[in-house]
Amino acid sequence: MTIPMTPIDELRLVPALPEHAELWHAWRGEDASRRHNPLTLVTPEELTARLARCGADLSQHGPDEYRWMVAQGETLIGTVSLKDPNWVMGHGEVAYQLGARWHGRGLGPRSVALLIAR
């Protein structure tokens, strides 16, 4: 079976908000996420607090984590982040996580490309 590719212009990044914590928690709990990226177990409440501290405006050099939700049309399909940015040296940790339903379509790298283009 061939999975159709999604053009990058059909994806967009929206600021991650505390109300996205339940959805993010569900993605983190999926078998594929746990198998490929062993994550610390956290509660939805802990993720809510974490999202409240995240930034989304890269011109504001304050937060240690910037996070966006990846949207395909009106559907949130994952998250992409920049953690521990060093603005002087120009580096940080970039990561993404998609719901298992959207794996295998090239959407993760496309999401990271959207972040880098910011």
Secondary structure in CASP SS format (residue, H / E / C, confidence):
PFRMAT SS
TARGET T0000
AUTHOR 0000-0000-0000
METHOD secondary structure of the structure
MODEL  1
M C 1.00
T C 1.00
I C 1.00
P C 1.00
M C 1.00
T C 1.00
P C 1.00
I H 1.00
D H 1.00
E H 1.00
L E 1.00
R E 1.00
L E 1.00
V E 1.00
P E 1.00
A C 1.00
L C 1.00
P H 1.00
E H 1.00
H H 1.00
A H 1.00
E H 1.00
L H 1.00
W H 1.00
H H 1.00
A H 1.00
W H 1.00
R H 1.00
G H 1.00
E C 1.00
D H 1.00
A H 1.00
S H 1.00
R H 1.00
R H 1.00
H H 1.00
N C 1.00
P C 1.00
L C 1.00
T C 1.00
L C 1.00
V C 1.00
T C 1.00
P H 1.00
E H 1.00
E H 1.00
L H 1.00
T H 1.00
A H 1.00
R H 1.00
L H 1.00
A H 1.00
R H 1.00
C C 1.00
G E 1.00
A C 1.00
D C 1.00
L C 1.00
S C 1.00
Q C 1.00
H C 1.00
G C 1.00
P C 1.00
D C 1.00
E E 1.00
Y E 1.00
R E 1.00
W E 1.00
M E 1.00
V E 1.00
A E 1.00
Q E 1.00
G C 1.00
E C 1.00
T E 1.00
L E 1.00
I E 1.00
G E 1.00
T E 1.00
V E 1.00
S E 1.00
L E 1.00
K E 1.00
D E 1.00
P E 1.00
N E 1.00
W C 1.00
V C 1.00
M C 1.00
G C 1.00
H E 1.00
G E 1.00
E E 1.00
V E 1.00
A E 1.00
Y E 1.00
Q E 1.00
L E 1.00
G C 1.00
A H 1.00
R H 1.00
W H 1.00
H C 1.00
G C 1.00
R C 1.00
G C 1.00
L H 1.00
G H 1.00
P H 1.00
R H 1.00
S H 1.00
V H 1.00
A H 1.00
L H 1.00
L H 1.00
I H 1.00
A C 1.00
R C 1.00
END
